[in-house]
């Protein structure tokens, strides 16, 4: 794959992560019981993803000449978010189904599952990009 299309696709995945994160935050608030962990993961991931949106939109990757491996940094961020999202949506669904019996919390868990899938796929794409950038250097 060419470098420009995969980076554009990664940016589209980042935007999807933000949209699904907003849905998760709105459906899971106010937090009760085990929902607090879900809200923490969603909010922390949303802030981290929003930082990456600004890095892409403002061209910070190209403007800063520090020896930062941007792809590896984003890969680690996205991978950690994916792992935490997987744990968080499972906790959210267990708490929502077993204790809260509220449709909004169940929907938040389902959207959390979708966002975990998006983060996981973005991690896969970033892994491919990172491996291809290592071989060309």
CNS distance restraints for C-alpha pairs under 8 A (distance, minus, plus):
assign (resid   1 and name CA) (resid   5 and name CA) 7.49 0.50 0.50
assign (resid   1 and name CA) (resid   6 and name CA) 6.98 0.50 0.50
assign (resid   2 and name CA) (resid   6 and name CA) 6.69 0.50 0.50
assign (resid   3 and name CA) (resid   7 and name CA) 6.28 0.50 0.50
assign (resid   3 and name CA) (resid 129 and name CA) 7.74 0.50 0.50
assign (resid   4 and name CA) (resid   8 and name CA) 6.16 0.50 0.50
assign (resid   5 and name CA) (resid   9 and name CA) 6.11 0.50 0.50
assign (resid   6 and name CA) (resid  10 and name CA) 6.08 0.50 0.50
assign (resid   6 and name CA) (resid 125 and name CA) 7.54 0.50 0.50
assign (resid   6 and name CA) (resid 129 and name CA) 7.59 0.50 0.50
assign (resid   7 and name CA) (resid  11 and name CA) 6.18 0.50 0.50
assign (resid   8 and name CA) (resid  12 and name CA) 6.28 0.50 0.50
assign (resid   9 and name CA) (resid  13 and name CA) 6.24 0.50 0.50
assign (resid  10 and name CA) (resid  14 and name CA) 6.25 0.50 0.50
assign (resid  10 and name CA) (resid 122 and name CA) 6.28 0.50 0.50
assign (resid  10 and name CA) (resid 125 and name CA) 7.09 0.50 0.50
assign (resid  10 and name CA) (resid 126 and name CA) 7.47 0.50 0.50
assign (resid  11 and name CA) (resid  15 and name CA) 6.37 0.50 0.50
assign (resid  11 and name CA) (resid  53 and name CA) 7.55 0.50 0.50
assign (resid  11 and name CA) (resid  56 and name CA) 7.64 0.50 0.50
assign (resid  12 and name CA) (resid  16 and name CA) 6.31 0.50 0.50
assign (resid  13 and name CA) (resid  17 and name CA) 6.17 0.50 0.50
assign (resid  13 and name CA) (resid 118 and name CA) 6.76 0.50 0.50
assign (resid  13 and name CA) (resid 119 and name CA) 7.83 0.50 0.50
assign (resid  13 and name CA) (resid 122 and name CA) 6.32 0.50 0.50
assign (resid  14 and name CA) (resid  18 and name CA) 6.38 0.50 0.50
assign (resid  14 and name CA) (resid  49 and name CA) 6.60 0.50 0.50
assign (resid  14 and name CA) (resid  52 and name CA) 7.81 0.50 0.50
assign (resid  14 and name CA) (resid  53 and name CA) 7.01 0.50 0.50
assign (resid  14 and name CA) (resid 122 and name CA) 7.85 0.50 0.50
assign (resid  15 and name CA) (resid  19 and name CA) 6.33 0.50 0.50
assign (resid  15 and name CA) (resid  53 and name CA) 7.54 0.50 0.50
assign (resid  16 and name CA) (resid  20 and name CA) 6.09 0.50 0.50
assign (resid  16 and name CA) (resid 118 and name CA) 7.51 0.50 0.50
assign (resid  17 and name CA) (resid  21 and name CA) 5.88 0.50 0.50
assign (resid  17 and name CA) (resid  46 and name CA) 7.61 0.50 0.50
assign (resid  17 and name CA) (resid  49 and name CA) 7.36 0.50 0.50
assign (resid  17 and name CA) (resid 115 and name CA) 6.06 0.50 0.50
assign (resid  17 and name CA) (resid 118 and name CA) 6.62 0.50 0.50
assign (resid  17 and name CA) (resid 119 and name CA) 6.94 0.50 0.50
assign (resid  18 and name CA) (resid  22 and name CA) 6.23 0.50 0.50
assign (resid  18 and name CA) (resid  46 and name CA) 6.06 0.50 0.50
assign (resid  18 and name CA) (resid  49 and name CA) 6.77 0.50 0.50
assign (resid  18 and name CA) (resid  50 and name CA) 7.06 0.50 0.50
assign (resid  19 and name CA) (resid  23 and name CA) 6.46 0.50 0.50
assign (resid  20 and name CA) (resid  24 and name CA) 6.15 0.50 0.50
assign (resid  20 and name CA) (resid 111 and name CA) 6.54 0.50 0.50
assign (resid  20 and name CA) (resid 112 and name CA) 7.61 0.50 0.50
assign (resid  20 and name CA) (resid 114 and name CA) 7.71 0.50 0.50
assign (resid  20 and name CA) (resid 115 and name CA) 5.95 0.50 0.50
assign (resid  21 and name CA) (resid  25 and name CA) 6.11 0.50 0.50
assign (resid  21 and name CA) (resid  42 and name CA) 6.03 0.50 0.50
assign (resid  21 and name CA) (resid  43 and name CA) 7.54 0.50 0.50
assign (resid  21 and name CA) (resid  45 and name CA) 7.85 0.50 0.50
assign (resid  21 and name CA) (resid  46 and name CA) 5.92 0.50 0.50
assign (resid  21 and name CA) (resid 112 and name CA) 7.78 0.50 0.50
assign (resid  21 and name CA) (resid 115 and name CA) 7.14 0.50 0.50
assign (resid  22 and name CA) (resid  26 and name CA) 6.13 0.50 0.50
assign (resid  22 and name CA) (resid  46 and name CA) 7.81 0.50 0.50
assign (resid  23 and name CA) (resid  27 and name CA) 6.09 0.50 0.50
assign (resid  23 and name CA) (resid 108 and name CA) 7.29 0.50 0.50
assign (resid  23 and name CA) (resid 111 and name CA) 7.20 0.50 0.50
assign (resid  24 and name CA) (resid  28 and name CA) 5.97 0.50 0.50
assign (resid  24 and name CA) (resid  39 and name CA) 7.95 0.50 0.50
assign (resid  24 and name CA) (resid  42 and name CA) 6.91 0.50 0.50
assign (resid  24 and name CA) (resid 108 and name CA) 4.90 0.50 0.50
assign (resid  24 and name CA) (resid 109 and name CA) 7.57 0.50 0.50
assign (resid  24 and name CA) (resid 111 and name CA) 6.05 0.50 0.50
assign (resid  24 and name CA) (resid 112 and name CA) 6.24 0.50 0.50
assign (resid  25 and name CA) (resid  29 and name CA) 6.16 0.50 0.50
assign (resid  25 and name CA) (resid  39 and name CA) 6.35 0.50 0.50
assign (resid  25 and name CA) (resid  42 and name CA) 6.53 0.50 0.50
assign (resid  25 and name CA) (resid  43 and name CA) 7.07 0.50 0.50
assign (resid  25 and name CA) (resid 108 and name CA) 7.66 0.50 0.50
assign (resid  27 and name CA) (resid 104 and name CA) 5.35 0.50 0.50
assign (resid  27 and name CA) (resid 105 and name CA) 6.15 0.50 0.50
assign (resid  27 and name CA) (resid 107 and name CA) 6.95 0.50 0.50
assign (resid  27 and name CA) (resid 108 and name CA) 5.19 0.50 0.50
assign (resid  28 and name CA) (resid  35 and name CA) 6.86 0.50 0.50
assign (resid  28 and name CA) (resid  38 and name CA) 7.83 0.50 0.50
assign (resid  28 and name CA) (resid  39 and name CA) 6.72 0.50 0.50
assign (resid  28 and name CA) (resid 104 and name CA) 6.76 0.50 0.50
assign (resid  28 and name CA) (resid 105 and name CA) 5.33 0.50 0.50
assign (resid  28 and name CA) (resid 108 and name CA) 5.56 0.50 0.50
assign (resid  29 and name CA) (resid  39 and name CA) 7.49 0.50 0.50
assign (resid  31 and name CA) (resid  35 and name CA) 5.06 0.50 0.50
assign (resid  31 and name CA) (resid  36 and name CA) 5.22 0.50 0.50
assign (resid  31 and name CA) (resid  39 and name CA) 7.07 0.50 0.50
assign (resid  32 and name CA) (resid  36 and name CA) 6.36 0.50 0.50
assign (resid  33 and name CA) (resid  95 and name CA) 7.54 0.50 0.50
assign (resid  34 and name CA) (resid  38 and name CA) 7.21 0.50 0.50
assign (resid  34 and name CA) (resid  91 and name CA) 6.75 0.50 0.50
assign (resid  34 and name CA) (resid  92 and name CA) 6.60 0.50 0.50
assign (resid  34 and name CA) (resid  95 and name CA) 6.02 0.50 0.50
assign (resid  35 and name CA) (resid  39 and name CA) 6.20 0.50 0.50
assign (resid  35 and name CA) (resid  91 and name CA) 7.71 0.50 0.50
assign (resid  35 and name CA) (resid  92 and name CA) 5.76 0.50 0.50
assign (resid  35 and name CA) (resid  95 and name CA) 7.19 0.50 0.50
assign (resid  36 and name CA) (resid  40 and name CA) 6.11 0.50 0.50
assign (resid  37 and name CA) (resid  41 and name CA) 6.24 0.50 0.50
assign (resid  37 and name CA) (resid  88 and name CA) 6.62 0.50 0.50
assign (resid  38 and name CA) (resid  42 and name CA) 6.11 0.50 0.50
assign (resid  38 and name CA) (resid  85 and name CA) 7.86 0.50 0.50
assign (resid  38 and name CA) (resid  88 and name CA) 4.88 0.50 0.50
assign (resid  38 and name CA) (resid  89 and name CA) 6.68 0.50 0.50
assign (resid  38 and name CA) (resid  91 and name CA) 7.31 0.50 0.50
assign (resid  38 and name CA) (resid  92 and name CA) 6.11 0.50 0.50
assign (resid  39 and name CA) (resid  43 and name CA) 5.91 0.50 0.50
assign (resid  40 and name CA) (resid  44 and name CA) 5.98 0.50 0.50
assign (resid  41 and name CA) (resid  45 and name CA) 5.92 0.50 0.50
assign (resid  41 and name CA) (resid  81 and name CA) 7.72 0.50 0.50
assign (resid  41 and name CA) (resid  84 and name CA) 6.52 0.50 0.50
assign (resid  41 and name CA) (resid  85 and name CA) 6.55 0.50 0.50
assign (resid  41 and name CA) (resid  88 and name CA) 6.78 0.50 0.50
assign (resid  42 and name CA) (resid  46 and name CA) 5.93 0.50 0.50
assign (resid  42 and name CA) (resid  85 and name CA) 7.35 0.50 0.50
assign (resid  43 and name CA) (resid  47 and name CA) 6.19 0.50 0.50
assign (resid  44 and name CA) (resid  48 and name CA) 6.25 0.50 0.50
assign (resid  45 and name CA) (resid  49 and name CA) 5.97 0.50 0.50
assign (resid  45 and name CA) (resid  81 and name CA) 5.86 0.50 0.50
assign (resid  46 and name CA) (resid  50 and name CA) 5.95 0.50 0.50
assign (resid  47 and name CA) (resid  51 and name CA) 6.26 0.50 0.50
assign (resid  48 and name CA) (resid  52 and name CA) 6.58 0.50 0.50
assign (resid  48 and name CA) (resid  77 and name CA) 7.61 0.50 0.50
assign (resid  49 and name CA) (resid  53 and name CA) 6.32 0.50 0.50
assign (resid  50 and name CA) (resid  54 and name CA) 6.43 0.50 0.50
assign (resid  51 and name CA) (resid  55 and name CA) 6.23 0.50 0.50
assign (resid  52 and name CA) (resid  56 and name CA) 6.17 0.50 0.50
assign (resid  52 and name CA) (resid  74 and name CA) 7.81 0.50 0.50
assign (resid  53 and name CA) (resid  57 and name CA) 6.03 0.50 0.50
assign (resid  54 and name CA) (resid  58 and name CA) 5.64 0.50 0.50
assign (resid  54 and name CA) (resid  59 and name CA) 7.97 0.50 0.50
assign (resid  54 and name CA) (resid  60 and name CA) 7.98 0.50 0.50
assign (resid  55 and name CA) (resid  59 and name CA) 5.92 0.50 0.50
assign (resid  55 and name CA) (resid  60 and name CA) 5.05 0.50 0.50
assign (resid  55 and name CA) (resid  61 and name CA) 6.43 0.50 0.50
assign (resid  56 and name CA) (resid  60 and name CA) 6.68 0.50 0.50
assign (resid  56 and name CA) (resid  61 and name CA) 7.01 0.50 0.50
assign (resid  59 and name CA) (resid  63 and name CA) 6.23 0.50 0.50
assign (resid  60 and name CA) (resid  64 and name CA) 5.93 0.50 0.50
assign (resid  61 and name CA) (resid  70 and name CA) 7.05 0.50 0.50
assign (resid  68 and name CA) (resid  73 and name CA) 7.98 0.50 0.50
assign (resid  69 and name CA) (resid  73 and name CA) 6.23 0.50 0.50
assign (resid  70 and name CA) (resid  74 and name CA) 6.10 0.50 0.50
assign (resid  71 and name CA) (resid  75 and name CA) 5.94 0.50 0.50
assign (resid  71 and name CA) (resid 126 and name CA) 6.70 0.50 0.50
assign (resid  71 and name CA) (resid 129 and name CA) 7.29 0.50 0.50
assign (resid  71 and name CA) (resid 130 and name CA) 5.79 0.50 0.50
assign (resid  72 and name CA) (resid  76 and name CA) 6.13 0.50 0.50
assign (resid  72 and name CA) (resid 126 and name CA) 7.90 0.50 0.50
assign (resid  72 and name CA) (resid 130 and name CA) 6.32 0.50 0.50
assign (resid  73 and name CA) (resid  77 and name CA) 6.24 0.50 0.50
assign (resid  74 and name CA) (resid  78 and name CA) 5.96 0.50 0.50
assign (resid  74 and name CA) (resid 126 and name CA) 7.55 0.50 0.50
assign (resid  75 and name CA) (resid  79 and name CA) 5.92 0.50 0.50
assign (resid  75 and name CA) (resid 123 and name CA) 5.83 0.50 0.50
assign (resid  75 and name CA) (resid 126 and name CA) 5.56 0.50 0.50
assign (resid  75 and name CA) (resid 127 and name CA) 6.55 0.50 0.50
assign (resid  75 and name CA) (resid 130 and name CA) 7.92 0.50 0.50
assign (resid  76 and name CA) (resid  80 and name CA) 6.06 0.50 0.50
assign (resid  77 and name CA) (resid  81 and name CA) 6.19 0.50 0.50
assign (resid  78 and name CA) (resid  82 and name CA) 6.08 0.50 0.50
assign (resid  78 and name CA) (resid 119 and name CA) 6.10 0.50 0.50
assign (resid  78 and name CA) (resid 120 and name CA) 7.63 0.50 0.50
assign (resid  78 and name CA) (resid 122 and name CA) 7.12 0.50 0.50
assign (resid  78 and name CA) (resid 123 and name CA) 5.71 0.50 0.50
assign (resid  79 and name CA) (resid  83 and name CA) 6.32 0.50 0.50
assign (resid  79 and name CA) (resid 119 and name CA) 7.18 0.50 0.50
assign (resid  79 and name CA) (resid 120 and name CA) 6.83 0.50 0.50
assign (resid  79 and name CA) (resid 123 and name CA) 5.51 0.50 0.50
assign (resid  80 and name CA) (resid  84 and name CA) 6.23 0.50 0.50
assign (resid  81 and name CA) (resid  85 and name CA) 5.91 0.50 0.50
assign (resid  81 and name CA) (resid 116 and name CA) 8.00 0.50 0.50
assign (resid  81 and name CA) (resid 119 and name CA) 6.96 0.50 0.50
assign (resid  82 and name CA) (resid  86 and name CA) 6.19 0.50 0.50
assign (resid  82 and name CA) (resid 116 and name CA) 5.30 0.50 0.50
assign (resid  82 and name CA) (resid 117 and name CA) 7.66 0.50 0.50
assign (resid  82 and name CA) (resid 119 and name CA) 5.05 0.50 0.50
assign (resid  82 and name CA) (resid 120 and name CA) 5.45 0.50 0.50
assign (resid  82 and name CA) (resid 123 and name CA) 7.81 0.50 0.50
assign (resid  83 and name CA) (resid  87 and name CA) 6.53 0.50 0.50
assign (resid  83 and name CA) (resid 116 and name CA) 7.76 0.50 0.50
assign (resid  84 and name CA) (resid  88 and name CA) 5.94 0.50 0.50
assign (resid  85 and name CA) (resid  89 and name CA) 5.96 0.50 0.50
assign (resid  85 and name CA) (resid 112 and name CA) 6.68 0.50 0.50
assign (resid  85 and name CA) (resid 113 and name CA) 7.51 0.50 0.50
assign (resid  85 and name CA) (resid 115 and name CA) 7.44 0.50 0.50
assign (resid  85 and name CA) (resid 116 and name CA) 5.24 0.50 0.50
assign (resid  86 and name CA) (resid  90 and name CA) 6.43 0.50 0.50
assign (resid  86 and name CA) (resid 112 and name CA) 7.84 0.50 0.50
assign (resid  86 and name CA) (resid 113 and name CA) 6.87 0.50 0.50
assign (resid  86 and name CA) (resid 116 and name CA) 5.70 0.50 0.50
assign (resid  87 and name CA) (resid  91 and name CA) 6.32 0.50 0.50
assign (resid  88 and name CA) (resid  92 and name CA) 5.98 0.50 0.50
assign (resid  88 and name CA) (resid 112 and name CA) 7.66 0.50 0.50
assign (resid  89 and name CA) (resid  93 and name CA) 6.05 0.50 0.50
assign (resid  89 and name CA) (resid 109 and name CA) 4.93 0.50 0.50
assign (resid  89 and name CA) (resid 110 and name CA) 7.34 0.50 0.50
assign (resid  89 and name CA) (resid 112 and name CA) 5.18 0.50 0.50
assign (resid  89 and name CA) (resid 113 and name CA) 5.84 0.50 0.50
assign (resid  90 and name CA) (resid  94 and name CA) 6.18 0.50 0.50
assign (resid  90 and name CA) (resid 109 and name CA) 7.25 0.50 0.50
assign (resid  91 and name CA) (resid  95 and name CA) 6.12 0.50 0.50
assign (resid  92 and name CA) (resid  96 and name CA) 5.90 0.50 0.50
assign (resid  92 and name CA) (resid 105 and name CA) 7.23 0.50 0.50
assign (resid  92 and name CA) (resid 106 and name CA) 7.43 0.50 0.50
assign (resid  92 and name CA) (resid 108 and name CA) 7.66 0.50 0.50
assign (resid  92 and name CA) (resid 109 and name CA) 5.41 0.50 0.50
assign (resid  93 and name CA) (resid  97 and name CA) 5.86 0.50 0.50
assign (resid  93 and name CA) (resid 105 and name CA) 7.49 0.50 0.50
assign (resid  93 and name CA) (resid 106 and name CA) 5.83 0.50 0.50
assign (resid  93 and name CA) (resid 109 and name CA) 5.20 0.50 0.50
assign (resid  93 and name CA) (resid 110 and name CA) 7.72 0.50 0.50
assign (resid  94 and name CA) (resid  98 and name CA) 5.78 0.50 0.50
assign (resid  94 and name CA) (resid  99 and name CA) 7.91 0.50 0.50
assign (resid  95 and name CA) (resid  99 and name CA) 5.41 0.50 0.50
assign (resid  95 and name CA) (resid 100 and name CA) 6.48 0.50 0.50
assign (resid  96 and name CA) (resid 100 and name CA) 4.81 0.50 0.50
assign (resid  96 and name CA) (resid 101 and name CA) 5.65 0.50 0.50
assign (resid  96 and name CA) (resid 102 and name CA) 6.34 0.50 0.50
assign (resid  96 and name CA) (resid 103 and name CA) 7.97 0.50 0.50
assign (resid  96 and name CA) (resid 105 and name CA) 5.54 0.50 0.50
assign (resid  96 and name CA) (resid 106 and name CA) 5.59 0.50 0.50
assign (resid  97 and name CA) (resid 101 and name CA) 5.34 0.50 0.50
assign (resid  97 and name CA) (resid 102 and name CA) 7.57 0.50 0.50
assign (resid  97 and name CA) (resid 106 and name CA) 6.82 0.50 0.50
assign (resid 100 and name CA) (resid 105 and name CA) 7.87 0.50 0.50
assign (resid 102 and name CA) (resid 106 and name CA) 6.56 0.50 0.50
assign (resid 103 and name CA) (resid 107 and name CA) 6.07 0.50 0.50
assign (resid 104 and name CA) (resid 108 and name CA) 6.12 0.50 0.50
assign (resid 105 and name CA) (resid 109 and name CA) 6.30 0.50 0.50
assign (resid 106 and name CA) (resid 110 and name CA) 6.33 0.50 0.50
assign (resid 107 and name CA) (resid 111 and name CA) 6.14 0.50 0.50
assign (resid 108 and name CA) (resid 112 and name CA) 5.93 0.50 0.50
assign (resid 109 and name CA) (resid 113 and name CA) 6.21 0.50 0.50
assign (resid 110 and name CA) (resid 114 and name CA) 6.43 0.50 0.50
assign (resid 111 and name CA) (resid 115 and name CA) 6.09 0.50 0.50
assign (resid 112 and name CA) (resid 116 and name CA) 6.02 0.50 0.50
assign (resid 113 and name CA) (resid 117 and name CA) 6.27 0.50 0.50
assign (resid 114 and name CA) (resid 118 and name CA) 6.29 0.50 0.50
assign (resid 115 and name CA) (resid 119 and name CA) 6.05 0.50 0.50
assign (resid 116 and name CA) (resid 120 and name CA) 6.00 0.50 0.50
assign (resid 117 and name CA) (resid 121 and name CA) 6.12 0.50 0.50
assign (resid 118 and name CA) (resid 122 and name CA) 6.07 0.50 0.50
assign (resid 119 and name CA) (resid 123 and name CA) 6.07 0.50 0.50
assign (resid 120 and name CA) (resid 124 and name CA) 6.31 0.50 0.50
assign (resid 121 and name CA) (resid 125 and name CA) 6.28 0.50 0.50
assign (resid 122 and name CA) (resid 126 and name CA) 6.05 0.50 0.50
assign (resid 123 and name CA) (resid 127 and name CA) 6.03 0.50 0.50
assign (resid 124 and name CA) (resid 128 and name CA) 6.38 0.50 0.50
assign (resid 125 and name CA) (resid 129 and name CA) 6.25 0.50 0.50
assign (resid 126 and name CA) (resid 130 and name CA) 5.92 0.50 0.50
assign (resid 127 and name CA) (resid 131 and name CA) 6.09 0.50 0.50
assign (resid 128 and name CA) (resid 132 and name CA) 6.20 0.50 0.50
assign (resid 129 and name CA) (resid 133 and name CA) 6.09 0.50 0.50
assign (resid 130 and name CA) (resid 134 and name CA) 6.18 0.50 0.50
assign (resid 131 and name CA) (resid 135 and name CA) 6.54 0.50 0.50
assign (resid 132 and name CA) (resid 136 and name CA) 6.51 0.50 0.50
assign (resid 133 and name CA) (resid 137 and name CA) 6.44 0.50 0.50
